[in-house]
Amino acid sequence: MAVDRANLLRVTGVSAAAVALLQAGTAALAVRTGRRDYADGVWGPGLAAVAIGGAAVGTGDPWRRWALAGVTTAWAARLETLMLPRLTGTDEEDERYTEFLEGDSTPVALAKVFGTQAVAQLLVSAPLQVAAASPLPRGARRWLFPAGMAVMVAGAVVEALADRQKAAFMAEKKEARAQGGDDEVPDELEVLDTGLWGWSRHPNYFGDSVVWDGAWLAAAASAPAGWTFPAPAAMSYFLVYATGAKRTEARMGDRPAYRDYQRRVSFFFPLHPARD
């Protein structure tokens, strides 16, 4: 079945308007406060806005478009519980942004951060937009919808569990430092290598990528949405290379304990840890 092109244009227009408003508002706040890193706080809400807007104005299968909107919004809300305390807990801009934008004029910096993020949000959410304007087929392909939703939920659970394990580890490490200083931190608190972090060095990013693989799979139940496969590929690229895993590796790689961790544990995809 073909996508309703007129309705897809409406969904895309609503999505672009929602993203533009959120990015513009955050950019104005960034100019006023000097905190370009506030962009991190609008990533999840922007994708949720696209999903909800598409569900509201789309004429595609209602179960699918609202299921995608619900899971996307829940994912975004949980992500925001991590982002907001980090952003509001300090008056200093994240050094990643300071280094990345050093020497740039305000218009150039805003374009590089908020303009690029707006384009990325529209690209990553392409499966949601096409699904919102597409009917489900009658054949076996329709089962990609529930399969994709299951994958999406599984990825969200992995991401949330990994973040919870990391938060508990960091709290324990902070307490150990408060009691005895850096020299008194136990060896087991040098690197988080238990739980999901014993199978992947970046299980939170892996879970996040699976969320968007699932969104694409659910959308691909309608044949036209299958062509949006660059969207989850782009999300995985962002998570590994642009803003996520590789940057963490570069920052942590000079620590002997982390280099040993790299030798033992898979980089991204969860694998059984290597034995000495």
GUDO-782842 format. One line per 5 residues: number of its first residue (from 1); their letters; for each residue y, z, x of N, C-alpha, C. Coordinates in pm, whole numbers. Layout:
// residues N
NUM> a> Y,Z,X,Y,Z,X,Y,Z,X  ...
This chain:
// residues 276
1> mavdr> -120,0,84,0,0,0,124,0,87  223,-77,47,345,-89,126,440,26,96  524,55,194,626,156,177,734,102,84  794,190,6,908,153,-79,1030,143,13  1069,20,49,1172,2,150,1307,55,106
6> anllr> 1340,34,-20,1468,85,-70,1471,237,-64  1361,298,-101,1356,444,-95,1354,495,48  1288,421,138,1286,461,279,1428,458,337  1508,358,298,1646,354,344,1723,476,294  1695,517,172,1761,636,118,1718,761,194
11> vtgvs> 1589,772,219,1537,888,295,1597,891,435  1600,774,499,1655,767,634,1803,802,635  1876,755,534,2018,787,526,2042,935,509  1965,999,422,1978,1143,402,1940,1218,530  1836,1172,596,1792,1236,722,1901,1225,827
16> aaava> 1957,1106,843,2061,1086,943,2184,1170,913  2220,1180,785,2336,1260,747,2313,1408,776  2194,1456,743,2163,1598,767,2166,1631,916  2104,1545,996,2102,1567,1140,2243,1560,1198  2321,1461,1154,2457,1446,1205,2542,1569,1174
21> llqag> 2531,1621,1052,2610,1738,1015,2571,1861,1097  2441,1882,1113,2396,1998,1191,2437,1986,1337  2421,1869,1394,2455,1850,1535,2606,1860,1555  2683,1801,1465,2829,1807,1478,2879,1951,1465  2824,2025,1371,2865,2164,1356,2831,2248,1477
26> taala> 2712,2226,1532,2672,2301,1651,2753,2259,1772  2785,2130,1781,2869,2081,1892,3008,2144,1886  3064,2157,1766,3195,2220,1752,3189,2366,1797  3080,2434,1763,3063,2573,1807,3048,2579,1958  2978,2483,2015,2958,2479,2160,3091,2462,2232
31> vrtgr> 3179,2377,2179,3309,2355,2241,3392,2483,2235  3387,2551,2123,3466,2672,2105,3418,2787,2192  3288,2797,2214,3232,2910,2287,3194,2878,2431  3188,2748,2465,3142,2711,2598,2993,2726,2616  2916,2725,2505,2771,2744,2510,2700,2617,2462
36> rdyad> 2683,2522,2550,2612,2399,2513,2466,2427,2482  2413,2541,2530,2272,2572,2504,2246,2609,2358  2352,2621,2277,2330,2643,2134,2253,2527,2071  2246,2417,2143,2167,2304,2094,2022,2344,2069  1971,2439,2147,1833,2483,2128,1812,2542,1989
41> gvwgp> 1917,2603,1935,1904,2671,1806,1904,2578,1687  1937,2450,1706,1945,2358,1593,1830,2256,1593  1742,2263,1692,1629,2169,1697,1537,2187,1577  1486,2306,1556,1397,2331,1442,1464,2308,1308  1583,2366,1284,1650,2343,1156,1676,2196,1126
46> glaav> 1706,2117,1228,1729,1975,1205,1606,1904,1154  1490,1934,1213,1366,1872,1168,1326,1921,1029  1351,2049,1002,1324,2101,869,1413,2034,765  1540,2012,800,1633,1947,707,1587,1806,674  1537,1734,774,1484,1599,750,1365,1605,655
51> aigga> 1274,1699,681,1154,1709,598,1189,1745,453  1280,1839,435,1318,1881,300,1398,1771,231  1491,1708,304,1568,1599,245,1479,1484,202  1381,1448,287,1290,1342,253,1205,1376,131  1161,1500,125,1081,1542,9,1163,1537,-119
56> avgtg> 1292,1569,-109,1377,1575,-227,1411,1436,-281  1439,1340,-193,1482,1208,-241,1372,1103,-233  1259,1136,-168,1150,1040,-157,1078,1019,-288  1014,904,-299,935,873,-418,788,856,-383  751,890,-260,611,883,-220,530,994,-283
61> dpwrr> 403,1003,-242,315,1105,-299,378,1242,-291  399,1310,-404,470,1438,-403,395,1549,-331  263,1553,-341,187,1657,-273,207,1648,-122  202,1526,-71,214,1511,74,355,1540,122  456,1484,55,591,1502,109,636,1648,103
66> walag> 592,1722,0,631,1864,-7,544,1951,83  418,1910,103,333,1984,198,388,1969,340  427,1848,377,487,1827,509,618,1904,523  697,1905,418,823,1980,422,796,2130,437  696,2180,366,666,2324,372,619,2368,509
71> vttaw> 525,2293,567,474,2332,699,581,2314,806  658,2207,797,764,2184,895,868,2295,888  904,2336,768,1004,2442,752,951,2575,803  824,2605,776,765,2729,827,761,2727,979  725,2612,1037,725,2599,1183,864,2621,1239
76> aarle> 965,2559,1176,1103,2571,1223,1154,2714,1211  1119,2780,1102,1166,2918,1081,1109,3011,1187  983,2995,1220,925,3079,1325,989,3050,1459  1013,2922,1489,1078,2887,1614,1217,2950,1622  1285,2954,1510,1421,3008,1508,1421,3159,1536
81> tlmlp> 1313,3228,1499,1305,3371,1530,1296,3395,1681  1254,3294,1756,1254,3304,1902,1386,3261,1962  1444,3154,1906,1566,3097,1963,1688,3185,1943  1707,3236,1822,1829,3309,1792,1846,3436,1876  1744,3522,1891,1763,3638,1978,1794,3601,2122
86> rltgt> 1733,3492,2170,1759,3449,2307,1903,3402,2323  1954,3330,2225,2089,3276,2234,2196,3382,2211  2169,3473,2120,2268,3576,2089,2258,3698,2180  2152,3706,2258,2133,3823,2344,2208,3819,2474  2283,3711,2498,2360,3699,2622,2486,3618,2596
91> deede> 2587,3642,2679,2711,3564,2672,2709,3448,2770  2604,3437,2849,2595,3335,2952,2517,3214,2902  2565,3096,2937,2494,2974,2902,2367,2961,2986  2263,2908,2924,2138,2882,2996,2169,2794,3117  2120,2836,3234,2152,2765,3358,2100,2622,3358
96> rytef> 1999,2594,3278,1949,2456,3270,2059,2361,3222  2133,2407,3121,2242,2324,3068,2358,2317,3166  2389,2428,3229,2500,2430,3324,2474,2333,3438  2353,2334,3491,2318,2243,3601,2314,2098,3554  2256,2075,3438,2240,1940,3386,2375,1874,3357
101> legds> 2474,1953,3312,2601,1899,3267,2713,1919,3368  2679,1966,3487,2782,1993,3588,2864,1868,3618  2997,1882,3609,3087,1772,3639,3114,1678,3524  3045,1694,3411,3064,1604,3296,3186,1647,3215  3258,1550,3162,3366,1580,3069,3306,1630,2938
106> tpval> 3390,1688,2854,3340,1741,2726,3277,1632,2640  3340,1516,2622,3275,1412,2539,3140,1367,2595  3133,1353,2727,3006,1310,2787,2899,1417,2769  2936,1543,2790,2840,1653,2774,2790,1660,2630  2880,1646,2533,2839,1652,2393,2746,1536,2358
111> akvfg> 2776,1419,2411,2690,1304,2384,2552,1323,2446  2548,1374,2571,2421,1393,2639,2334,1497,2572  2397,1601,2517,2319,1709,2456,2297,1684,2307  2404,1681,2231,2391,1677,2085,2363,1536,2033  2420,1435,2096,2389,1299,2055,2245,1263,2083
116> tqava> 2199,1299,2203,2061,1270,2241,1964,1347,2152  1998,1472,2121,1908,1552,2037,1902,1496,1895  2013,1447,1843,2013,1387,1710,1919,1267,1705  1927,1181,1806,1839,1064,1812,1693,1108,1822  1668,1210,1905,1531,1260,1921,1477,1317,1791
121> qllvs> 1559,1389,1716,1513,1444,1588,1476,1334,1489  1556,1230,1484,1525,1119,1393,1400,1044,1437  1379,1032,1568,1258,966,1618,1134,1050,1589  1138,1177,1624,1021,1263,1606,983,1276,1458  1083,1274,1371,1056,1293,1228,1025,1163,1155
126> aplqv> 1013,1052,1226,986,923,1162,862,927,1071  751,990,1112,636,995,1020,668,1066,889  749,1172,896,786,1244,774,868,1154,682  958,1077,741,1044,989,661,963,879,593  873,816,668,793,708,610,697,764,504
131> aaasp> 640,880,530,549,942,433,621,974,302  747,1016,312,822,1053,192,844,935,99  839,813,153,864,694,73,739,610,51  621,668,79,496,591,72,397,656,-23  326,577,-104,218,631,-186,92,650,-102
136> lprga> 1,729,-150,-129,743,-85,-224,635,-134  -308,581,-47,-407,481,-92,-518,548,-171  -596,468,-237,-705,522,-319,-835,540,-239  -846,473,-125,-970,475,-50,-985,597,40  -1082,585,133,-1115,696,221,-999,734,313
141> rrwlf> -909,640,337,-798,668,428,-711,783,378  -708,807,249,-625,912,193,-662,1049,249  -787,1062,301,-830,1192,355,-764,1224,489  -694,1128,546,-615,1160,664,-503,1259,632  -461,1260,506,-355,1354,466,-399,1499,482
146> pagma> -508,1543,416,-548,1683,437,-592,1711,580  -653,1611,646,-693,1632,785,-570,1655,872  -468,1575,851,-346,1592,929,-279,1725,903  -278,1769,778,-218,1899,746,-294,2012,815  -428,1999,819,-508,2101,887,-476,2105,1037
151> vmvag> -461,1987,1098,-425,1981,1240,-287,2042,1262  -195,2011,1173,-59,2063,1184,-58,2217,1180  -131,2273,1085,-138,2419,1073,-207,2480,1195  -313,2417,1242,-383,2467,1361,-290,2470,1481  -213,2364,1499,-118,2361,1610,-14,2470,1600
156> avvea> 36,2493,1478,136,2597,1458,78,2735,1488  -48,2756,1451,-113,2885,1479,-129,2906,1630  -173,2801,1701,-188,2810,1846,-53,2841,1911  50,2770,1869,183,2792,1927,231,2935,1901  215,2982,1778,261,3117,1744,182,3224,1820
161> ladrq> 50,3206,1831,-32,3303,1902,4,3305,2050  26,3188,2108,64,3182,2250,197,3253,2273  293,3229,2185,423,3295,2199,411,3446,2182  325,3489,2091,307,3633,2072,242,3696,2195  143,3629,2252,79,3681,2373,179,3688,2489
166> kaafm> 265,3587,2500,366,3588,2606,467,3699,2585  510,3721,2461,606,3828,2433,548,3964,2467  421,3985,2433,357,4113,2465,346,4132,2616  312,4025,2687,301,4032,2833,436,4064,2896  542,3996,2851,675,4019,2908,724,4160,2879
171> aekke> 692,4212,2761,731,4350,2729,660,4449,2819  531,4425,2844,454,4514,2932,507,4506,3075  541,4386,3119,594,4369,3254,730,4436,3269  814,4424,3168,945,4488,3171,933,4639,3178  837,4694,3105,816,4839,3108,767,4883,3245
176> araqg> 678,4804,3305,627,4840,3438,740,4838,3541  829,4741,3531,942,4735,3625,1038,4852,3604  1057,4889,3479,1147,5001,3450,1094,5131,3507  962,5142,3512,902,5266,3561,892,5272,3713  868,5157,3778,847,5165,3922,914,5059,4006
181> gddev> 992,4968,3943,1056,4862,4020,962,4745,4041  1017,4635,4095,937,4513,4114,817,4535,4205  830,4624,4304,721,4647,4398,603,4718,4334  627,4779,4218,521,4857,4153,455,4783,4038  491,4657,4018,429,4581,3910,284,4552,3947
186> pdele> 188,4588,3861,46,4563,3892,17,4414,3909  -88,4385,3986,-124,4245,4012,-149,4167,3883  -209,4235,3783,-243,4165,3660,-119,4127,3578  -2,4180,3617,121,4144,3548,205,4044,3625  150,3991,3733,222,3889,3810,228,3757,3732
191> vldtg> 119,3721,3668,110,3596,3593,28,3621,3466  72,3565,3356,-3,3574,3232,-117,3472,3236  -239,3522,3251,-354,3432,3258,-468,3479,3169  -434,3549,3063,-533,3595,2966,-506,3529,2831  -603,3545,2739,-588,3484,2608,-579,3333,2619
196> lwgws> -493,3274,2539,-476,3129,2543,-421,3082,2677  -349,3171,2746,-289,3136,2874,-393,3131,2986  -515,3169,2957,-624,3153,3052,-694,3019,3038  -656,2943,2937,-715,2811,2913,-615,2698,2936  -488,2729,2921,-382,2632,2942,-261,2706,2998
201> rhpny> -190,2644,3093,-71,2708,3148,48,2697,3052  34,2613,2951,143,2595,2855,86,2579,2713  14,2681,2665,-48,2667,2532,53,2661,2419  172,2720,2438,274,2711,2333,322,2568,2317  348,2499,2429,389,2359,2422,276,2272,2369
206> fgdsv> 153,2303,2409,39,2227,2359,29,2241,2207  40,2364,2156,35,2385,2012,145,2311,1940  264,2310,1998,377,2239,1939,346,2089,1930  289,2033,2035,257,1890,2032,153,1860,1925  58,1950,1905,-45,1930,1804,15,1931,1663
211> vwdga> 117,2014,1642,185,2016,1513,232,1875,1476  293,1808,1572,351,1676,1542,247,1565,1545  136,1586,1617,22,1496,1604,-32,1503,1461  -40,1625,1408,-90,1643,1271,2,1581,1168  134,1594,1189,229,1533,1096,211,1382,1092
216> wlaaa> 192,1322,1210,169,1177,1215,38,1141,1145  -67,1217,1167,-197,1188,1106,-188,1196,955  -118,1297,902,-102,1311,757,-24,1193,701  79,1151,773,159,1037,727,79,908,735  -5,895,838,-80,771,861,-186,744,756
221> asapa> -205,837,662,-290,807,548,-237,684,474  -106,663,481,-45,540,431,-27,447,551  -83,327,543,-89,238,658,45,216,729  156,197,656,282,173,728,321,287,822  288,410,785,325,524,868,243,530,996
226> gwtfp> 130,461,1000,52,457,1122,128,398,1239  226,313,1208,305,249,1313,410,343,1372  420,464,1321,516,560,1377,453,643,1490  342,595,1548,277,672,1654,366,700,1775  474,621,1802,561,661,1912,627,797,1890
231> apaam> 635,841,1764,700,970,1737,627,1088,1799  497,1108,1772,429,1220,1839,417,1201,1989  409,1074,2033,405,1049,2178,536,1095,2242  649,1067,2175,779,1110,2226,788,1261,2229  738,1326,2125,742,1473,2121,662,1531,2237
236> syflv> 546,1476,2264,465,1525,2376,538,1503,2508  605,1389,2520,682,1362,2642,793,1466,2659  865,1494,2551,972,1595,2558,916,1729,2604  803,1769,2545,746,1900,2573,692,1911,2715  641,1801,2769,582,1805,2902,686,1778,3010
241> yatga> 766,1675,2991,853,1629,3100,1002,1661,3082  1053,1641,2964,1198,1647,2947,1252,1788,2947  1197,1875,2866,1255,2010,2852,1154,2123,2870  1028,2091,2887,928,2197,2879,848,2227,3003  722,2185,3001,623,2233,3096,657,2203,3241
246> krtea> 696,2080,3271,723,2043,3411,840,2122,3468  940,2150,3386,1054,2230,3434,1009,2372,3466  922,2427,3383,870,2561,3410,789,2562,3539  707,2460,3558,626,2452,3680,715,2447,3804  823,2370,3798,913,2358,3913,980,2491,3944
251> rmgdr> 1012,2566,3839,1080,2695,3858,985,2802,3911  859,2795,3872,763,2900,3906,677,2867,4027  681,2741,4073,586,2694,4174,598,2757,4310  710,2826,4339,725,2887,4471,663,3025,4478  603,3072,4370,539,3204,4368,391,3189,4400
256> payrd> 340,3262,4500,198,3250,4536,104,3275,4419  136,3378,4338,49,3409,4225,44,3293,4126  157,3224,4110,158,3113,4016,85,2992,4073  94,2971,4204,20,2861,4265,-130,2883,4250  -174,3007,4261,-315,3038,4238,-351,3012,4092
261> yqrrv> -261,3047,4002,-279,3022,3859,-292,2872,3833  -210,2792,3900,-218,2647,3884,-353,2593,3928  -411,2654,4030,-540,2609,4081,-652,2640,3981  -637,2749,3908,-746,2797,3822,-740,2747,3678  -620,2719,3628,-603,2697,3484,-545,2558,3457
266> sfffp> -595,2494,3354,-551,2360,3315,-400,2358,3289  -339,2245,3321,-194,2233,3305,-151,2236,3159  -209,2151,3075,-161,2136,2937,-273,2149,2835  -371,2060,2843,-482,2065,2748,-573,2183,2780  -608,2264,2681,-693,2381,2708,-831,2341,2759
271> lhpar> -869,2399,2872,-1000,2378,2931,-1053,2511,2979  -1184,2518,2992,-1242,2643,3044,-1188,2668,3184  -1139,2788,3213,-1080,2814,3345,-1181,2798,3456  -1133,2748,3571,-1219,2731,3687,-1258,2864,3745  -1376,2873,3798,-1424,2996,3861,-1409,2987,4011
276> d> -1380,3100,4074,-1369,3104,4219,-1506,3083,4283
